Amino acid sequence: MEKRDDVYKNRGLHEYGDVEFADNVNKKYPIDTPEHIRAAWSYFHMPRDYEKYSVEDRKIIINKIVEAWKKKISKEGPPEA
């Protein structure tokens, strides 16, 4: 995953602290709490968000969110996963 020019440096760290992110390079989509995991799933599926990533990076991010969902919310995973 590559650093995106449209992301403010360290914004994710300032907003959420040192937590796990689905996009750890750009510190986007925190996946440390059930609330953040649900938000990450929702936001990442908006075209304005996922279109900024390559197909390979999309798969990585989705897999990280699904894995976190299964660990912290429900073993079945998110809807439509």
Secondary structure as GFF3:
##gff-version 3
##sequence-region A 1 81
A	DSSP	alpha_helix	11	16	.	.	.	ID=ss1
A	DSSP	beta_strand	21	23	.	.	.	ID=ss2
A	DSSP	beta_strand	28	30	.	.	.	ID=ss3
A	DSSP	alpha_helix	34	44	.	.	.	ID=ss4
A	DSSP	alpha_helix	47	50	.	.	.	ID=ss5
A	DSSP	alpha_helix	55	72	.	.	.	ID=ss6
###
